[in-house]
Amino acid sequence: MRAVMRQWPTGVAVVTTRSATGPHGVTISSLLSVSLEPPTLLVSLSRRSRTHQLIMENRSFTANLLATGQSTLAAHFAGERPVGESEFTGVGWSPSPRSGNAVLAGALAAMDCTVTGTVPAADHTLFLGSVEEVHHLRATGEPLVYAGRAYHRLAGP
Ligand SMILES: Cc1cc2nc3c(=O)[nH]c(=O)nc-3n(C[C@H](O)[C@H](O)[C@H](O)COP(=O)(O)O)c2cc1C
């Protein structure tokens, strides 16, 4: 399954939420637009991830859609950073006025969500989020794409 799904291209997002020590973020590709009426998103998180536990507690997350040129940020929030380095060291962000979750500088857009449902799925949980606020940071930017274990940009039609 891993070998097959490597060939499936996705966008890349950093989901942020709050922790006792400040903002927390994680790189994900499992972002799905579920419905527009009402606006609802889905993200799938491993039960082993720290973010999973925090979102369960906060019932709130913000999905930051990454732009071309933000692959270093994607790797950073997937845990590829020096041991002991604070998560948000050198990362540009501002708190969402509504939730306090981190809105990342340079992202295409960020969607602030309240968790409306959780569905256990194998070793993951599907988090359903009602979109409460949208930050249109870069309406004309290009998305970062992940495929074949590498980051890409769209080559155009
Ligand atoms: C491109 C990419 C997409 C990822 N997508 C997901 C995802 O959808 N769900 C998930 O649980 N982990 C995903 N991961 C793995 C997490 O980023 C990684 O396990 C992270 O270290 C978990 O951090 P945490 O324990 O602080 O939450 C992805 C990693 C990469 C590089």
The ligand as an SDF file (V2000), in Angstrom:
LIG
                    3D

 31 33  0  0  0  0  0  0  0  0999 V2000
    4.1620   15.1380    3.4180 C   0  0  0  0  0  0  0  0  0  0  0  0
    3.7820   14.5200    4.7500 C   0  0  0  0  0  0  0  0  0  0  0  0
    2.4490   14.2550    5.0280 C   0  0  0  0  0  0  0  0  0  0  0  0
    2.0610   13.7160    6.2790 C   0  0  0  0  0  0  0  0  0  0  0  0
    0.7380   13.4770    6.5160 N   0  0  0  0  0  0  0  0  0  0  0  0
    0.3360   13.0090    7.7210 C   0  0  0  0  0  0  0  0  0  0  0  0
   -1.0430   12.8330    7.9990 C   0  0  0  0  0  0  0  0  0  0  0  0
   -1.9210   13.0930    7.1660 O   0  0  0  0  0  0  0  0  0  0  0  0
   -1.3930   12.3530    9.2270 N   0  0  0  0  0  0  0  0  0  0  0  0
   -0.4460   12.0290   10.1930 C   0  0  0  0  0  0  0  0  0  0  0  0
   -0.8300   11.5840   11.2870 O   0  0  0  0  0  0  0  0  0  0  0  0
    0.8690   12.2050    9.9580 N   0  0  0  0  0  0  0  0  0  0  0  0
    1.2880   12.6960    8.7490 C   0  0  0  0  0  0  0  0  0  0  0  0
    2.6240   12.8870    8.4980 N   0  0  0  0  0  0  0  0  0  0  0  0
    3.6180   12.5180    9.5390 C   0  0  0  0  0  0  0  0  0  0  0  0
    3.7570   13.5920   10.6260 C   0  0  0  0  0  0  0  0  0  0  0  0
    4.1000   14.8590   10.0620 O   0  0  0  0  0  0  0  0  0  0  0  0
    4.8880   13.1930   11.6280 C   0  0  0  0  0  0  0  0  0  0  0  0
    4.6190   11.8970   12.1090 O   0  0  0  0  0  0  0  0  0  0  0  0
    5.0520   14.1590   12.8010 C   0  0  0  0  0  0  0  0  0  0  0  0
    6.3390   13.9820   13.3490 O   0  0  0  0  0  0  0  0  0  0  0  0
    4.0300   13.9780   13.9480 C   0  0  0  0  0  0  0  0  0  0  0  0
    4.3020   15.0180   14.8950 O   0  0  0  0  0  0  0  0  0  0  0  0
    3.5210   15.1250   16.3070 P   0  0  0  0  0  0  0  0  0  0  0  0
    3.7810   13.8430   17.0730 O   0  0  0  0  0  0  0  0  0  0  0  0
    4.1390   16.3300   16.9650 O   0  0  0  0  0  0  0  0  0  0  0  0
    2.0640   15.3340   16.0220 O   0  0  0  0  0  0  0  0  0  0  0  0
    3.0420   13.4200    7.2600 C   0  0  0  0  0  0  0  0  0  0  0  0
    4.4040   13.6950    6.9730 C   0  0  0  0  0  0  0  0  0  0  0  0
    4.7650   14.2410    5.7370 C   0  0  0  0  0  0  0  0  0  0  0  0
    6.2210   14.5340    5.4630 C   0  0  0  0  0  0  0  0  0  0  0  0
  1  2  1  0
  2  3  1  0
  2 30  2  0
  3  4  2  0
  4  5  1  0
  4 28  1  0
  5  6  2  0
  6  7  1  0
  6 13  1  0
  7  8  2  0
  7  9  1  0
  9 10  1  0
 10 11  2  0
 10 12  1  0
 12 13  2  0
 13 14  1  0
 14 15  1  0
 14 28  1  0
 15 16  1  0
 16 17  1  0
 16 18  1  0
 18 19  1  0
 18 20  1  0
 20 21  1  0
 20 22  1  0
 22 23  1  0
 23 24  1  0
 24 25  2  0
 24 26  1  0
 24 27  1  0
 28 29  2  0
 29 30  1  0
 30 31  1  0
M  END
$$$$
